[in-house]
Amino acid sequence: MASISWFCGVHVRPTLSNFTPSQAEKGFCSGPSLLKSLELHKTKSCLLSSMEEGCGVSRRQLLLHTAVAVPAFVVPNALALSDVSEDVRVYTDDENKFKIEIPQGWQVGNGESNGFKSITAFYPTEVSNSNVSVAITGLGPDFTRMESFGKVDEFAQTLVSGLDRSWQRPPGVAAKLIDSRSSNGIYYIEYWLQNPGESRRYLYSAIGMASNGWYNRLYTVTGQFVEEETDKYASKVQKVVASFRFI
């Protein structure tokens, strides 16, 4: 479920660890600033805590604040990679029990934020608005399977309608659902977002649930690319998201 709020964009680069929030706000990211992202992370963390304490946080609230998150800070990570072909290599996270195939030459970074157990980002070496991220969050005991959020179509409609602000005056971000489906316990959602005056951003998400032996966790895999990078990155991003597997 990094813009960094509402999936807007982890514009991560190899030297991101050298950026300060003020530098990031001066042009490193489009959309909401990193500081605004941190506020979103804090809000989401509070919602999760309230739910676990039985304070009546709705599934809609949890969904929106879980599914739209991405890393605020990412540092390079060269571990856990193995080649499978000239074009693809596999990133395996033994601790969090997942693997994902990424293009050769893409960078890997890890980040932490309040409310998240783990955030991993995958992105091209060259400067780009395209990337894939995996965010993992803890869930309360009443969330036992993906259907706890509703069927996939309901889930997708809730997510996208919760992001859309095109009805506001002046209009805010526009969001439109393209497709949704469920396969092997994972919800796949395709949609786009567009801020007024900015390029349309296409997003592909795979959202699933797994237990670490003590509690369930929600895995939100989000790939994104902007319209002008469609020919270069659309196919790569889609393949990365589709390759996500629990181990």
Backbone hydrogen bonds, N-H to C=O, Kabsch-Sander energy under -0.5 kcal/mol:
donor,donor_aa,acceptor,acceptor_aa,energy
4,I,32,P,-0.5
7,F,4,I,-0.5
7,F,68,V,-1.6
8,C,5,S,-2.9
11,H,9,G,-1.3
12,V,10,V,-2.1
16,L,13,R,-2.2
18,N,15,T,-2.0
19,F,16,L,-2.1
24,A,20,T,-2.4
25,E,21,P,-2.3
26,K,22,S,-0.8
26,K,23,Q,-0.7
27,G,24,A,-1.5
28,F,23,Q,-0.6
28,F,24,A,-1.2
29,C,24,A,-1.2
37,S,33,S,-1.9
38,L,34,L,-2.3
39,E,35,L,-1.6
40,L,36,K,-1.8
41,H,37,S,-2.5
42,K,38,L,-2.2
43,T,39,E,-2.2
44,K,40,L,-2.7
45,S,41,H,-2.4
46,C,42,K,-2.1
47,L,43,T,-2.0
48,L,44,K,-2.2
49,S,45,S,-2.3
50,S,46,C,-2.5
51,M,47,L,-2.2
52,E,48,L,-2.3
53,E,49,S,-1.5
54,G,51,M,-1.7
55,C,50,S,-2.8
62,L,58,S,-2.1
63,L,59,R,-2.9
64,L,60,R,-2.5
65,H,61,Q,-2.2
66,T,62,L,-1.9
67,A,63,L,-2.9
68,V,64,L,-0.8
69,A,1,M,-0.7
69,A,66,T,-0.9
75,V,110,N,-1.9
77,N,108,V,-3.3
82,S,90,V,-1.8
84,V,88,V,-2.1
85,S,88,V,-1.8
89,R,102,I,-2.6
90,V,82,S,-3.6
91,Y,100,I,-3.1
92,T,80,A,-2.5
92,T,90,V,-0.6
93,D,98,F,-3.1
94,D,92,T,-0.7
97,K,93,D,-1.0
98,F,93,D,-1.6
99,K,245,R,-2.5
100,I,91,Y,-2.2
102,I,89,R,-3.0
104,Q,87,D,-2.4
106,W,103,P,-1.8
107,Q,123,Y,-3.5
109,G,121,A,-2.4
110,N,75,V,-1.8
111,G,119,I,-2.5
116,F,113,S,-2.3
117,K,136,I,-2.5
118,S,136,I,-1.2
119,I,111,G,-1.1
120,T,134,V,-2.2
121,A,109,G,-2.9
122,F,132,V,-3.2
123,Y,107,Q,-1.8
131,N,224,Q,-1.8
132,V,122,F,-2.6
133,S,222,T,-2.3
134,V,120,T,-3.0
135,A,220,T,-2.3
136,I,118,S,-2.8
137,T,218,L,-2.1
139,L,216,N,-2.2
143,F,140,G,-1.7
144,T,142,D,-0.9
148,S,145,R,-2.1
149,F,146,M,-2.2
150,G,147,E,-1.5
155,F,151,K,-2.9
156,A,152,V,-2.8
157,Q,153,D,-2.4
158,T,154,E,-2.4
159,L,155,F,-2.4
160,V,156,A,-2.6
161,S,157,Q,-2.5
162,G,158,T,-1.6
163,L,159,L,-0.8
163,L,160,V,-0.7
164,D,160,V,-1.6
165,R,173,V,-3.8
168,Q,165,R,-1.4
172,G,165,R,-2.8
174,A,194,Q,-2.8
176,K,192,W,-2.0
178,I,190,E,-3.0
179,D,190,E,-1.9
181,R,188,Y,-2.2
183,S,186,I,-2.4
186,I,183,S,-1.6
187,Y,207,I,-2.8
188,Y,181,R,-3.3
189,I,205,S,-2.4
190,E,179,D,-2.9
191,Y,203,L,-2.2
192,W,176,K,-2.1
193,L,201,R,-2.6
194,Q,174,A,-2.2
198,E,195,N,-2.4
201,R,193,L,-3.4
202,Y,200,R,-0.5
202,Y,225,F,-2.9
203,L,191,Y,-3.1
204,Y,223,G,-2.8
205,S,189,I,-2.9
206,A,221,V,-2.3
207,I,187,Y,-2.8
208,G,219,Y,-2.1
210,A,217,R,-2.0
212,N,215,Y,-1.9
217,R,210,A,-2.8
218,L,137,T,-2.8
219,Y,208,G,-3.2
219,Y,217,R,-0.5
220,T,135,A,-2.8
220,T,218,L,-0.6
221,V,206,A,-2.8
221,V,219,Y,-0.6
222,T,133,S,-2.7
222,T,220,T,-0.6
223,G,204,Y,-3.1
224,Q,131,N,-2.5
225,F,202,Y,-1.7
227,E,200,R,-2.2
229,E,226,V,-1.9
230,T,227,E,-1.6
233,Y,229,E,-2.8
234,A,229,E,-0.5
234,A,230,T,-2.1
237,V,233,Y,-2.8
238,Q,234,A,-2.3
239,K,235,S,-2.1
240,V,236,K,-2.2
241,V,237,V,-2.2
242,A,238,Q,-2.3
243,S,239,K,-1.3
243,S,240,V,-0.5
244,F,241,V,-1.3
245,R,99,K,-2.3
247,I,97,K,-1.6
